[in-house]
Amino acid sequence: MTVVDQVNVHDAKTHLSKLLARVERGEEIVLARAGKPVAKLVPIARLERRPSGFAKGTIWISDDFDDPLPPEFWFGSD
């Protein structure tokens, strides 16, 4: 549902809560100043939860991942 409606800034300030409720339902609202469009209120895309294990087998962590770093890392090599 994408209904585009134009609302003047004065009316938007007066009815902001109602406009936000409409946006949450999927509508887009154009804000206008003196009848000229200047901005748009649009719903934020909701991130879908990814199922647990969706990337299983695509990531590899070395067995020595948490081993101390060699001295060369800290002090350089000569």
N, CA, C and O atoms as a Tripos MOL2 file, in Angstrom:
@<TRIPOS>MOLECULE
protein
  312   311    78     0     0
PROTEIN
NO_CHARGES

@<TRIPOS>ATOM
      1 N           0.8450   -1.1840    0.0000 N.3       1 MET1
      2 CA          0.0000    0.0000    0.0000 C.3       1 MET1
      3 C           0.8850    1.2400    0.0000 C.2       1 MET1
      4 O           1.5610    1.5290    0.9870 O.2       1 MET1
      5 N           0.8760    1.9620   -1.1010 N.am      2 THR2
      6 CA          1.6500    3.1960   -1.1580 C.3       2 THR2
      7 C           0.7440    4.3060   -1.6700 C.2       2 THR2
      8 O           0.6720    4.5510   -2.8740 O.2       2 THR2
      9 N           0.0690    4.9610   -0.7760 N.am      3 VAL3
     10 CA         -0.7560    6.1100   -1.1120 C.3       3 VAL3
     11 C           0.1030    7.3420   -0.8840 C.2       3 VAL3
     12 O           0.6620    7.5170    0.1980 O.2       3 VAL3
     13 N           0.2120    8.1870   -1.8830 N.am      4 VAL4
     14 CA          0.9950    9.4110   -1.7200 C.3       4 VAL4
     15 C           0.0200   10.5640   -1.5450 C.2       4 VAL4
     16 O          -0.8310   10.8050   -2.4010 O.2       4 VAL4
     17 N           0.1480   11.2650   -0.4450 N.am      5 ASP5
     18 CA         -0.7090   12.3980   -0.1180 C.3       5 ASP5
     19 C           0.1980   13.5800    0.1920 C.2       5 ASP5
     20 O           1.2630   13.4030    0.7830 O.2       5 ASP5
     21 N          -0.2110   14.7800   -0.1960 N.am      6 GLN6
     22 CA          0.5770   15.9740    0.0830 C.3       6 GLN6
     23 C          -0.0600   16.7490    1.2260 C.2       6 GLN6
     24 O          -1.2650   16.9990    1.2240 O.2       6 GLN6
     25 N           0.7610   17.1280    2.2060 N.am      7 VAL7
     26 CA          0.2900   17.8490    3.3900 C.3       7 VAL7
     27 C           1.1910   19.0610    3.5910 C.2       7 VAL7
     28 O           2.4140   18.9550    3.4990 O.2       7 VAL7
     29 N           0.5830   20.2110    3.8650 N.am      8 ASN8
     30 CA          1.3790   21.4000    4.1500 C.3       8 ASN8
     31 C           2.0300   21.2810    5.5280 C.2       8 ASN8
     32 O           1.5030   20.6050    6.4120 O.2       8 ASN8
     33 N           3.1540   21.9290    5.7030 N.am      9 VAL9
     34 CA          3.9380   21.8400    6.9280 C.3       9 VAL9
     35 C           3.1040   22.2050    8.1560 C.2       9 VAL9
     36 O           3.1970   21.5290    9.1810 O.2       9 VAL9
     37 N           2.3000   23.2490    8.0750 N.am     10 HIS10
     38 CA          1.4750   23.6500    9.2180 C.3      10 HIS10
     39 C           0.5440   22.5110    9.6460 C.2      10 HIS10
     40 O           0.4320   22.2070   10.8340 O.2      10 HIS10
     41 N          -0.1250   21.8830    8.6690 N.am     11 ASP11
     42 CA         -1.0110   20.7630    8.9800 C.3      11 ASP11
     43 C          -0.2150   19.5560    9.4950 C.2      11 ASP11
     44 O          -0.6830   18.8250   10.3680 O.2      11 ASP11
     45 N           0.9810   19.3570    8.9520 N.am     12 ALA12
     46 CA          1.8120   18.2410    9.4040 C.3      12 ALA12
     47 C           2.1930   18.4070   10.8650 C.2      12 ALA12
     48 O           2.1680   17.4410   11.6270 O.2      12 ALA12
     49 N           2.5500   19.6390   11.2680 N.am     13 LYS13
     50 CA          2.8970   19.8790   12.6710 C.3      13 LYS13
     51 C           1.6900   19.6460   13.5710 C.2      13 LYS13
     52 O           1.8290   19.1290   14.6790 O.2      13 LYS13
     53 N           0.5270   20.0190   13.1050 N.am     14 THR14
     54 CA         -0.6940   19.8600   13.8940 C.3      14 THR14
     55 C          -1.1080   18.3970   14.0230 C.2      14 THR14
     56 O          -1.6260   17.9880   15.0630 O.2      14 THR14
     57 N          -0.8840   17.6100   12.9750 N.am     15 HIS15
     58 CA         -1.3820   16.2310   12.9270 C.3      15 HIS15
     59 C          -0.2590   15.2050   12.7680 C.2      15 HIS15
     60 O          -0.4590   14.1640   12.1430 O.2      15 HIS15
     61 N           0.9130   15.4870   13.3250 N.am     16 LEU16
     62 CA          2.0640   14.6110   13.1180 C.3      16 LEU16
     63 C           1.7990   13.1700   13.5690 C.2      16 LEU16
     64 O           2.1610   12.2310   12.8590 O.2      16 LEU16
     65 N           1.1840   12.9820   14.7180 N.am     17 SER17
     66 CA          0.9300   11.6200   15.2010 C.3      17 SER17
     67 C           0.0590   10.8340   14.2300 C.2      17 SER17
     68 O           0.3130    9.6560   13.9810 O.2      17 SER17
     69 N          -0.9600   11.4760   13.6840 N.am     18 LYS18
     70 CA         -1.8430   10.8040   12.7210 C.3      18 LYS18
     71 C          -1.0980   10.4860   11.4330 C.2      18 LYS18
     72 O          -1.2890    9.4220   10.8440 O.2      18 LYS18
     73 N          -0.2460   11.4130   10.9980 N.am     19 LEU19
     74 CA          0.5330   11.1710    9.7850 C.3      19 LEU19
     75 C           1.4960   10.0080    9.9790 C.2      19 LEU19
     76 O           1.6600    9.1790    9.0840 O.2      19 LEU19
     77 N           2.1340    9.9450   11.1480 N.am     20 LEU20
     78 CA          3.0580    8.8440   11.4200 C.3      20 LEU20
     79 C           2.3210    7.5040   11.4450 C.2      20 LEU20
     80 O           2.8560    6.4920   10.9920 O.2      20 LEU20
     81 N           1.1150    7.4950   11.9650 N.am     21 ALA21
     82 CA          0.3220    6.2560   11.9690 C.3      21 ALA21
     83 C           0.0340    5.8130   10.5400 C.2      21 ALA21
     84 O           0.0770    4.6200   10.2400 O.2      21 ALA21
     85 N          -0.2570    6.7570    9.6620 N.am     22 ARG22
     86 CA         -0.4970    6.4140    8.2590 C.3      22 ARG22
     87 C           0.7770    5.8730    7.6050 C.2      22 ARG22
     88 O           0.7320    4.9120    6.8370 O.2      22 ARG22
     89 N           1.9060    6.5020    7.9180 N.am     23 VAL23
     90 CA          3.1820    6.0420    7.3570 C.3      23 VAL23
     91 C           3.4860    4.6240    7.8460 C.2      23 VAL23
     92 O           3.9670    3.7890    7.0800 O.2      23 VAL23
     93 N           3.2060    4.3580    9.1160 N.am     24 GLU24
     94 CA          3.4330    3.0060    9.6500 C.3      24 GLU24
     95 C           2.5820    1.9660    8.9240 C.2      24 GLU24
     96 O           2.9610    0.7970    8.8600 O.2      24 GLU24
     97 N           1.4440    2.3750    8.3800 N.am     25 ARG25
     98 CA          0.5870    1.4580    7.6250 C.3      25 ARG25
     99 C           1.0480    1.3190    6.1750 C.2      25 ARG25
    100 O           0.4570    0.5650    5.4020 O.2      25 ARG25
    101 N           2.1100    2.0520    5.8090 N.am     26 GLY26
    102 CA          2.6730    1.8880    4.4720 C.3      26 GLY26
    103 C           2.4770    3.0680    3.5390 C.2      26 GLY26
    104 O           2.9540    3.0320    2.4050 O.2      26 GLY26
    105 N           1.7940    4.1070    3.9770 N.am     27 GLU27
    106 CA          1.5780    5.2660    3.1120 C.3      27 GLU27
    107 C           2.8290    6.1490    3.0490 C.2      27 GLU27
    108 O           3.6760    6.1200    3.9410 O.2      27 GLU27
    109 N           2.9170    6.9180    1.9890 N.am     28 GLU28
    110 CA          3.9640    7.9300    1.8540 C.3      28 GLU28
    111 C           3.2910    9.2910    1.8820 C.2      28 GLU28
    112 O           2.2750    9.5000    1.2190 O.2      28 GLU28
    113 N           3.8510   10.2140    2.6450 N.am     29 ILE29
    114 CA          3.2870   11.5500    2.7860 C.3      29 ILE29
    115 C           4.3150   12.5630    2.3040 C.2      29 ILE29
    116 O           5.4540   12.5600    2.7710 O.2      29 ILE29
    117 N           3.9260   13.4220    1.3780 N.am     30 VAL30
    118 CA          4.7890   14.4890    0.8930 C.3      30 VAL30
    119 C           4.4890   15.7350    1.7260 C.2      30 VAL30
    120 O           3.3350   16.1420    1.8590 O.2      30 VAL30
    121 N           5.5320   16.3290    2.2800 N.am     31 LEU31
    122 CA          5.3900   17.5740    3.0340 C.3      31 LEU31
    123 C           5.6720   18.7390    2.0960 C.2      31 LEU31
    124 O           6.6560   18.7400    1.3570 O.2      31 LEU31
    125 N           4.7930   19.7200    2.1410 N.am     32 ALA32
    126 CA          4.9180   20.8570    1.2340 C.3      32 ALA32
    127 C           4.9220   22.1700    2.0160 C.2      32 ALA32
    128 O           4.2870   22.2970    3.0630 O.2      32 ALA32
    129 N           5.6470   23.1250    1.4840 N.am     33 ARG33
    130 CA          5.6540   24.4820    2.0380 C.3      33 ARG33
    131 C           5.0830   25.3920    0.9480 C.2      33 ARG33
    132 O           5.6220   25.4770   -0.1550 O.2      33 ARG33
    133 N           3.9930   26.0620    1.2760 N.am     34 ALA34
    134 CA          3.3010   26.9290    0.3080 C.3      34 ALA34
    135 C           2.9470   26.1530   -0.9600 C.2      34 ALA34
    136 O           3.0390   26.6830   -2.0680 O.2      34 ALA34
    137 N           2.5460   24.9040   -0.7890 N.am     35 GLY35
    138 CA          2.1190   24.0820   -1.9150 C.3      35 GLY35
    139 C           3.2330   23.4600   -2.7260 C.2      35 GLY35
    140 O           2.9610   22.7370   -3.6850 O.2      35 GLY35
    141 N           4.4950   23.7210   -2.3670 N.am     36 LYS36
    142 CA          5.6350   23.1560   -3.1000 C.3      36 LYS36
    143 C           6.2350   22.0100   -2.2930 C.2      36 LYS36
    144 O           6.6170   22.2150   -1.1410 O.2      36 LYS36
    145 N           6.3300   20.8200   -2.8570 N.am     37 PRO37
    146 CA          6.8870   19.6680   -2.1370 C.3      37 PRO37
    147 C           8.3270   19.9200   -1.7080 C.2      37 PRO37
    148 O           9.1460   20.4030   -2.4900 O.2      37 PRO37
    149 N           8.6310   19.5790   -0.4300 N.am     38 VAL38
    150 CA          9.9960   19.7610    0.0780 C.3      38 VAL38
    151 C          10.5560   18.5090    0.7400 C.2      38 VAL38
    152 O          11.7740   18.3760    0.8590 O.2      38 VAL38
    153 N           9.7020   17.5900    1.1720 N.am     39 ALA39
    154 CA         10.2020   16.3900    1.8580 C.3      39 ALA39
    155 C           9.1510   15.2920    1.7570 C.2      39 ALA39
    156 O           8.0110   15.5290    1.3580 O.2      39 ALA39
    157 N           9.5680   14.0870    2.1300 N.am     40 LYS40
    158 CA          8.6610   12.9520    2.0860 C.3      40 LYS40
    159 C           8.8080   12.1170    3.3500 C.2      40 LYS40
    160 O           9.9230   11.8090    3.7700 O.2      40 LYS40
    161 N           7.6720   11.7490    3.9600 N.am     41 LEU41
    162 CA          7.6620   10.7960    5.0720 C.3      41 LEU41
    163 C           7.4010    9.4250    4.4740 C.2      41 LEU41
    164 O           6.3820    9.2120    3.8160 O.2      41 LEU41
    165 N           8.3140    8.5020    4.7000 N.am     42 VAL42
    166 CA          8.1520    7.1490    4.1670 C.3      42 VAL42
    167 C           8.4390    6.1370    5.2660 C.2      42 VAL42
    168 O           9.2080    6.4260    6.1830 O.2      42 VAL42
    169 N           7.8360    4.9560    5.1910 N.am     43 PRO43
    170 CA          8.1210    3.9380    6.2000 C.3      43 PRO43
    171 C           9.5800    3.4770    6.1080 C.2      43 PRO43
    172 O          10.1600    3.4210    5.0230 O.2      43 PRO43
    173 N          10.1470    3.1570    7.2420 N.am     44 ILE44
    174 CA         11.4930    2.5780    7.2690 C.3      44 ILE44
    175 C          11.3680    1.1020    6.9400 C.2      44 ILE44
    176 O          10.4980    0.4100    7.4690 O.2      44 ILE44
    177 N          12.2320    0.6280    6.0720 N.am     45 ALA45
    178 CA         12.2060   -0.7950    5.7160 C.3      45 ALA45
    179 C          12.5260   -1.6240    6.9500 C.2      45 ALA45
    180 O          13.5310   -1.3900    7.6210 O.2      45 ALA45
    181 N          11.6910   -2.5680    7.2380 N.am     46 ARG46
    182 CA         11.9040   -3.4500    8.3870 C.3      46 ARG46
    183 C          12.8810   -4.5550    8.0050 C.2      46 ARG46
    184 O          12.7430   -5.1870    6.9580 O.2      46 ARG46
    185 N          13.8620   -4.7770    8.8590 N.am     47 LEU47
    186 CA         14.7990   -5.8650    8.6340 C.3      47 LEU47
    187 C          14.1530   -7.1700    9.0710 C.2      47 LEU47
    188 O          13.6280   -7.2830   10.1790 O.2      47 LEU47
    189 N          14.2010   -8.1340    8.1960 N.am     48 GLU48
    190 CA         13.6520   -9.4390    8.5390 C.3      48 GLU48
    191 C          14.6890  -10.2040    9.3430 C.2      48 GLU48
    192 O          15.8840  -10.1590    9.0530 O.2      48 GLU48
    193 N          14.2070  -10.9030   10.3550 N.am     49 ARG49
    194 CA         15.1100  -11.7390   11.1410 C.3      49 ARG49
    195 C          15.5830  -12.8950   10.2750 C.2      49 ARG49
    196 O          14.7940  -13.5650    9.6070 O.2      49 ARG49
    197 N          16.8840  -13.1080   10.3050 N.am     50 ARG50
    198 CA         17.4380  -14.2270    9.5540 C.3      50 ARG50
    199 C          17.3110  -15.4930   10.3800 C.2      50 ARG50
    200 O          17.5040  -15.4650   11.5960 O.2      50 ARG50
    201 N          16.9950  -16.5840    9.7410 N.am     51 PRO51
    202 CA         16.8690  -17.8320   10.4940 C.3      51 PRO51
    203 C          18.2230  -18.2690   11.0510 C.2      51 PRO51
    204 O          19.2640  -18.0490   10.4310 O.2      51 PRO51
    205 N          18.1930  -18.8760   12.2050 N.am     52 SER52
    206 CA         19.4120  -19.3690   12.8320 C.3      52 SER52
    207 C          20.0990  -20.3710   11.9130 C.2      52 SER52
    208 O          19.4640  -21.2820   11.3820 O.2      52 SER52
    209 N          21.4000  -20.1890   11.7340 N.am     53 GLY53
    210 CA         22.1870  -21.1290   10.9270 C.3      53 GLY53
    211 C          22.1080  -20.8840    9.4370 C.2      53 GLY53
    212 O          22.5300  -21.7450    8.6650 O.2      53 GLY53
    213 N          21.5870  -19.7470    8.9920 N.am     54 PHE54
    214 CA         21.4160  -19.5200    7.5580 C.3      54 PHE54
    215 C          22.7480  -19.4860    6.8050 C.2      54 PHE54
    216 O          22.7800  -19.7660    5.6070 O.2      54 PHE54
    217 N          23.8520  -19.1460    7.4890 N.am     55 ALA55
    218 CA         25.1540  -19.0620    6.8230 C.3      55 ALA55
    219 C          26.0550  -20.2460    7.2000 C.2      55 ALA55
    220 O          27.2650  -20.2050    6.9760 O.2      55 ALA55
    221 N          25.4680  -21.2820    7.7630 N.am     56 LYS56
    222 CA         26.2520  -22.4250    8.2040 C.3      56 LYS56
    223 C          27.0850  -22.9860    7.0530 C.2      56 LYS56
    224 O          26.5820  -23.2210    5.9540 O.2      56 LYS56
    225 N          28.3670  -23.1930    7.3330 N.am     57 GLY57
    226 CA         29.2710  -23.7400    6.3360 C.3      57 GLY57
    227 C          29.9360  -22.6940    5.4580 C.2      57 GLY57
    228 O          30.7850  -23.0440    4.6380 O.2      57 GLY57
    229 N          29.5820  -21.4290    5.5990 N.am     58 THR58
    230 CA         30.1810  -20.3920    4.7570 C.3      58 THR58
    231 C          31.2480  -19.6000    5.4890 C.2      58 THR58
    232 O          31.9670  -18.8130    4.8720 O.2      58 THR58
    233 N          31.3620  -19.7930    6.7910 N.am     59 ILE59
    234 CA         32.3370  -19.0620    7.5890 C.3      59 ILE59
    235 C          33.2970  -20.0700    8.2170 C.2      59 ILE59
    236 O          32.8830  -21.1220    8.7050 O.2      59 ILE59
    237 N          34.5840  -19.7290    8.1950 N.am     60 TRP60
    238 CA         35.5930  -20.6130    8.7630 C.3      60 TRP60
    239 C          36.4450  -19.8150    9.7350 C.2      60 TRP60
    240 O          36.9020  -18.7200    9.4080 O.2      60 TRP60
    241 N          36.6610  -20.3550   10.9210 N.am     61 ILE61
    242 CA         37.5130  -19.7200   11.9230 C.3      61 ILE61
    243 C          38.6660  -20.6720   12.2160 C.2      61 ILE61
    244 O          38.4550  -21.8430   12.5340 O.2      61 ILE61
    245 N          39.8680  -20.1610   12.1070 N.am     62 SER62
    246 CA         41.0610  -20.9710   12.3210 C.3      62 SER62
    247 C          41.1000  -21.5050   13.7490 C.2      62 SER62
    248 O          40.6120  -20.8570   14.6750 O.2      62 SER62
    249 N          41.6870  -22.6980   13.9200 N.am     63 ASP63
    250 CA         41.8130  -23.2900   15.2530 C.3      63 ASP63
    251 C          42.6840  -22.4360   16.1750 C.2      63 ASP63
    252 O          42.5100  -22.4670   17.3940 O.2      63 ASP63
    253 N          43.6200  -21.6750   15.6000 N.am     64 ASP64
    254 CA         44.5000  -20.8500   16.4320 C.3      64 ASP64
    255 C          44.0150  -19.3850   16.5130 C.2      64 ASP64
    256 O          44.8040  -18.4880   16.8080 O.2      64 ASP64
    257 N          42.7570  -19.1570   16.2580 N.am     65 PHE65
    258 CA         42.1850  -17.8150   16.2400 C.3      65 PHE65
    259 C          42.5200  -17.0090   17.4950 C.2      65 PHE65
    260 O          42.8780  -15.8340   17.4040 O.2      65 PHE65
    261 N          42.4060  -17.6330   18.6530 N.am     66 ASP66
    262 CA         42.6250  -16.8830   19.8950 C.3      66 ASP66
    263 C          43.9940  -17.1330   20.5250 C.2      66 ASP66
    264 O          44.1980  -16.8240   21.6990 O.2      66 ASP66
    265 N          44.9240  -17.6840   19.7670 N.am     67 ASP67
    266 CA         46.2920  -17.8500   20.2710 C.3      67 ASP67
    267 C          46.9650  -16.4830   20.3590 C.2      67 ASP67
    268 O          46.5940  -15.5640   19.6290 O.2      67 ASP67
    269 N          47.9530  -16.3390   21.2450 N.am     68 PRO68
    270 CA         48.6800  -15.0660   21.3300 C.3      68 PRO68
    271 C          49.3650  -14.7380   20.0030 C.2      68 PRO68
    272 O          49.7810  -15.6330   19.2680 O.2      68 PRO68
    273 N          49.4720  -13.4710   19.7190 N.am     69 LEU69
    274 CA         50.1540  -13.0480   18.4980 C.3      69 LEU69
    275 C          51.6590  -13.2010   18.6830 C.2      69 LEU69
    276 O          52.1600  -13.0590   19.7990 O.2      69 LEU69
    277 N          52.3850  -13.4880   17.6070 N.am     70 PRO70
    278 CA         53.8360  -13.6490   17.7190 C.3      70 PRO70
    279 C          54.5040  -12.3130   18.0580 C.2      70 PRO70
    280 O          53.9490  -11.2530   17.7680 O.2      70 PRO70
    281 N          55.7010  -12.3600   18.6730 N.am     71 PRO71
    282 CA         56.4050  -11.1250   19.0260 C.3      71 PRO71
    283 C          56.6470  -10.2110   17.8230 C.2      71 PRO71
    284 O          56.6830   -8.9890   17.9670 O.2      71 PRO71
    285 N          56.8130  -10.8090   16.6270 N.am     72 GLU72
    286 CA         57.0380   -9.9840   15.4290 C.3      72 GLU72
    287 C          55.8880   -9.0190   15.1770 C.2      72 GLU72
    288 O          56.0840   -7.9280   14.6420 O.2      72 GLU72
    289 N          54.7050   -9.4280   15.5630 N.am     73 PHE73
    290 CA         53.5390   -8.5560   15.3800 C.3      73 PHE73
    291 C          53.7050   -7.2870   16.2080 C.2      73 PHE73
    292 O          53.4410   -6.1870   15.7220 O.2      73 PHE73
    293 N          54.1310   -7.4340   17.4270 N.am     74 TRP74
    294 CA         54.2560   -6.3070   18.3500 C.3      74 TRP74
    295 C          55.5250   -5.4920   18.1470 C.2      74 TRP74
    296 O          55.5090   -4.2650   18.2470 O.2      74 TRP74
    297 N          56.6250   -6.1860   17.8620 N.am     75 PHE75
    298 CA         57.9270   -5.5190   17.8420 C.3      75 PHE75
    299 C          58.5540   -5.4290   16.4670 C.2      75 PHE75
    300 O          59.6200   -4.8290   16.3240 O.2      75 PHE75
    301 N          57.9450   -5.9930   15.4720 N.am     76 GLY76
    302 CA         58.4980   -5.9940   14.1390 C.3      76 GLY76
    303 C          59.6030   -7.0500   14.0190 C.2      76 GLY76
    304 O          60.0460   -7.6200   15.0160 O.2      76 GLY76
    305 N          60.0270   -7.2910   12.8060 N.am     77 SER77
    306 CA         61.0920   -8.2820   12.6150 C.3      77 SER77
    307 C          62.3720   -7.5440   12.2120 C.2      77 SER77
    308 O          62.3280   -6.5260   11.5210 O.2      77 SER77
    309 N          63.5010   -8.0750   12.6550 N.am     78 ASP78
    310 CA         64.8170   -7.4520   12.3680 C.3      78 ASP78
    311 C          65.3800   -7.9680   11.0910 C.2      78 ASP78
    312 O          66.4710   -7.5630   10.6890 O.2      78 ASP78
@<TRIPOS>BOND
     1     1     2 1
     2     2     3 1
     3     3     4 2
     4     3     5 am
     5     5     6 1
     6     6     7 1
     7     7     8 2
     8     7     9 am
     9     9    10 1
    10    10    11 1
    11    11    12 2
    12    11    13 am
    13    13    14 1
    14    14    15 1
    15    15    16 2
    16    15    17 am
    17    17    18 1
    18    18    19 1
    19    19    20 2
    20    19    21 am
    21    21    22 1
    22    22    23 1
    23    23    24 2
    24    23    25 am
    25    25    26 1
    26    26    27 1
    27    27    28 2
    28    27    29 am
    29    29    30 1
    30    30    31 1
    31    31    32 2
    32    31    33 am
    33    33    34 1
    34    34    35 1
    35    35    36 2
    36    35    37 am
    37    37    38 1
    38    38    39 1
    39    39    40 2
    40    39    41 am
    41    41    42 1
    42    42    43 1
    43    43    44 2
    44    43    45 am
    45    45    46 1
    46    46    47 1
    47    47    48 2
    48    47    49 am
    49    49    50 1
    50    50    51 1
    51    51    52 2
    52    51    53 am
    53    53    54 1
    54    54    55 1
    55    55    56 2
    56    55    57 am
    57    57    58 1
    58    58    59 1
    59    59    60 2
    60    59    61 am
    61    61    62 1
    62    62    63 1
    63    63    64 2
    64    63    65 am
    65    65    66 1
    66    66    67 1
    67    67    68 2
    68    67    69 am
    69    69    70 1
    70    70    71 1
    71    71    72 2
    72    71    73 am
    73    73    74 1
    74    74    75 1
    75    75    76 2
    76    75    77 am
    77    77    78 1
    78    78    79 1
    79    79    80 2
    80    79    81 am
    81    81    82 1
    82    82    83 1
    83    83    84 2
    84    83    85 am
    85    85    86 1
    86    86    87 1
    87    87    88 2
    88    87    89 am
    89    89    90 1
    90    90    91 1
    91    91    92 2
    92    91    93 am
    93    93    94 1
    94    94    95 1
    95    95    96 2
    96    95    97 am
    97    97    98 1
    98    98    99 1
    99    99   100 2
   100    99   101 am
   101   101   102 1
   102   102   103 1
   103   103   104 2
   104   103   105 am
   105   105   106 1
   106   106   107 1
   107   107   108 2
   108   107   109 am
   109   109   110 1
   110   110   111 1
   111   111   112 2
   112   111   113 am
   113   113   114 1
   114   114   115 1
   115   115   116 2
   116   115   117 am
   117   117   118 1
   118   118   119 1
   119   119   120 2
   120   119   121 am
   121   121   122 1
   122   122   123 1
   123   123   124 2
   124   123   125 am
   125   125   126 1
   126   126   127 1
   127   127   128 2
   128   127   129 am
   129   129   130 1
   130   130   131 1
   131   131   132 2
   132   131   133 am
   133   133   134 1
   134   134   135 1
   135   135   136 2
   136   135   137 am
   137   137   138 1
   138   138   139 1
   139   139   140 2
   140   139   141 am
   141   141   142 1
   142   142   143 1
   143   143   144 2
   144   143   145 am
   145   145   146 1
   146   146   147 1
   147   147   148 2
   148   147   149 am
   149   149   150 1
   150   150   151 1
   151   151   152 2
   152   151   153 am
   153   153   154 1
   154   154   155 1
   155   155   156 2
   156   155   157 am
   157   157   158 1
   158   158   159 1
   159   159   160 2
   160   159   161 am
   161   161   162 1
   162   162   163 1
   163   163   164 2
   164   163   165 am
   165   165   166 1
   166   166   167 1
   167   167   168 2
   168   167   169 am
   169   169   170 1
   170   170   171 1
   171   171   172 2
   172   171   173 am
   173   173   174 1
   174   174   175 1
   175   175   176 2
   176   175   177 am
   177   177   178 1
   178   178   179 1
   179   179   180 2
   180   179   181 am
   181   181   182 1
   182   182   183 1
   183   183   184 2
   184   183   185 am
   185   185   186 1
   186   186   187 1
   187   187   188 2
   188   187   189 am
   189   189   190 1
   190   190   191 1
   191   191   192 2
   192   191   193 am
   193   193   194 1
   194   194   195 1
   195   195   196 2
   196   195   197 am
   197   197   198 1
   198   198   199 1
   199   199   200 2
   200   199   201 am
   201   201   202 1
   202   202   203 1
   203   203   204 2
   204   203   205 am
   205   205   206 1
   206   206   207 1
   207   207   208 2
   208   207   209 am
   209   209   210 1
   210   210   211 1
   211   211   212 2
   212   211   213 am
   213   213   214 1
   214   214   215 1
   215   215   216 2
   216   215   217 am
   217   217   218 1
   218   218   219 1
   219   219   220 2
   220   219   221 am
   221   221   222 1
   222   222   223 1
   223   223   224 2
   224   223   225 am
   225   225   226 1
   226   226   227 1
   227   227   228 2
   228   227   229 am
   229   229   230 1
   230   230   231 1
   231   231   232 2
   232   231   233 am
   233   233   234 1
   234   234   235 1
   235   235   236 2
   236   235   237 am
   237   237   238 1
   238   238   239 1
   239   239   240 2
   240   239   241 am
   241   241   242 1
   242   242   243 1
   243   243   244 2
   244   243   245 am
   245   245   246 1
   246   246   247 1
   247   247   248 2
   248   247   249 am
   249   249   250 1
   250   250   251 1
   251   251   252 2
   252   251   253 am
   253   253   254 1
   254   254   255 1
   255   255   256 2
   256   255   257 am
   257   257   258 1
   258   258   259 1
   259   259   260 2
   260   259   261 am
   261   261   262 1
   262   262   263 1
   263   263   264 2
   264   263   265 am
   265   265   266 1
   266   266   267 1
   267   267   268 2
   268   267   269 am
   269   269   270 1
   270   270   271 1
   271   271   272 2
   272   271   273 am
   273   273   274 1
   274   274   275 1
   275   275   276 2
   276   275   277 am
   277   277   278 1
   278   278   279 1
   279   279   280 2
   280   279   281 am
   281   281   282 1
   282   282   283 1
   283   283   284 2
   284   283   285 am
   285   285   286 1
   286   286   287 1
   287   287   288 2
   288   287   289 am
   289   289   290 1
   290   290   291 1
   291   291   292 2
   292   291   293 am
   293   293   294 1
   294   294   295 1
   295   295   296 2
   296   295   297 am
   297   297   298 1
   298   298   299 1
   299   299   300 2
   300   299   301 am
   301   301   302 1
   302   302   303 1
   303   303   304 2
   304   303   305 am
   305   305   306 1
   306   306   307 1
   307   307   308 2
   308   307   309 am
   309   309   310 1
   310   310   311 1
   311   311   312 2
@<TRIPOS>SUBSTRUCTURE
     1 MET1         2 RESIDUE 1 A MET
     2 THR2         6 RESIDUE 1 A THR
     3 VAL3        10 RESIDUE 1 A VAL
     4 VAL4        14 RESIDUE 1 A VAL
     5 ASP5        18 RESIDUE 1 A ASP
     6 GLN6        22 RESIDUE 1 A GLN
     7 VAL7        26 RESIDUE 1 A VAL
     8 ASN8        30 RESIDUE 1 A ASN
     9 VAL9        34 RESIDUE 1 A VAL
    10 HIS10       38 RESIDUE 1 A HIS
    11 ASP11       42 RESIDUE 1 A ASP
    12 ALA12       46 RESIDUE 1 A ALA
    13 LYS13       50 RESIDUE 1 A LYS
    14 THR14       54 RESIDUE 1 A THR
    15 HIS15       58 RESIDUE 1 A HIS
    16 LEU16       62 RESIDUE 1 A LEU
    17 SER17       66 RESIDUE 1 A SER
    18 LYS18       70 RESIDUE 1 A LYS
    19 LEU19       74 RESIDUE 1 A LEU
    20 LEU20       78 RESIDUE 1 A LEU
    21 ALA21       82 RESIDUE 1 A ALA
    22 ARG22       86 RESIDUE 1 A ARG
    23 VAL23       90 RESIDUE 1 A VAL
    24 GLU24       94 RESIDUE 1 A GLU
    25 ARG25       98 RESIDUE 1 A ARG
    26 GLY26      102 RESIDUE 1 A GLY
    27 GLU27      106 RESIDUE 1 A GLU
    28 GLU28      110 RESIDUE 1 A GLU
    29 ILE29      114 RESIDUE 1 A ILE
    30 VAL30      118 RESIDUE 1 A VAL
    31 LEU31      122 RESIDUE 1 A LEU
    32 ALA32      126 RESIDUE 1 A ALA
    33 ARG33      130 RESIDUE 1 A ARG
    34 ALA34      134 RESIDUE 1 A ALA
    35 GLY35      138 RESIDUE 1 A GLY
    36 LYS36      142 RESIDUE 1 A LYS
    37 PRO37      146 RESIDUE 1 A PRO
    38 VAL38      150 RESIDUE 1 A VAL
    39 ALA39      154 RESIDUE 1 A ALA
    40 LYS40      158 RESIDUE 1 A LYS
    41 LEU41      162 RESIDUE 1 A LEU
    42 VAL42      166 RESIDUE 1 A VAL
    43 PRO43      170 RESIDUE 1 A PRO
    44 ILE44      174 RESIDUE 1 A ILE
    45 ALA45      178 RESIDUE 1 A ALA
    46 ARG46      182 RESIDUE 1 A ARG
    47 LEU47      186 RESIDUE 1 A LEU
    48 GLU48      190 RESIDUE 1 A GLU
    49 ARG49      194 RESIDUE 1 A ARG
    50 ARG50      198 RESIDUE 1 A ARG
    51 PRO51      202 RESIDUE 1 A PRO
    52 SER52      206 RESIDUE 1 A SER
    53 GLY53      210 RESIDUE 1 A GLY
    54 PHE54      214 RESIDUE 1 A PHE
    55 ALA55      218 RESIDUE 1 A ALA
    56 LYS56      222 RESIDUE 1 A LYS
    57 GLY57      226 RESIDUE 1 A GLY
    58 THR58      230 RESIDUE 1 A THR
    59 ILE59      234 RESIDUE 1 A ILE
    60 TRP60      238 RESIDUE 1 A TRP
    61 ILE61      242 RESIDUE 1 A ILE
    62 SER62      246 RESIDUE 1 A SER
    63 ASP63      250 RESIDUE 1 A ASP
    64 ASP64      254 RESIDUE 1 A ASP
    65 PHE65      258 RESIDUE 1 A PHE
    66 ASP66      262 RESIDUE 1 A ASP
    67 ASP67      266 RESIDUE 1 A ASP
    68 PRO68      270 RESIDUE 1 A PRO
    69 LEU69      274 RESIDUE 1 A LEU
    70 PRO70      278 RESIDUE 1 A PRO
    71 PRO71      282 RESIDUE 1 A PRO
    72 GLU72      286 RESIDUE 1 A GLU
    73 PHE73      290 RESIDUE 1 A PHE
    74 TRP74      294 RESIDUE 1 A TRP
    75 PHE75      298 RESIDUE 1 A PHE
    76 GLY76      302 RESIDUE 1 A GLY
    77 SER77      306 RESIDUE 1 A SER
    78 ASP78      310 RESIDUE 1 A ASP
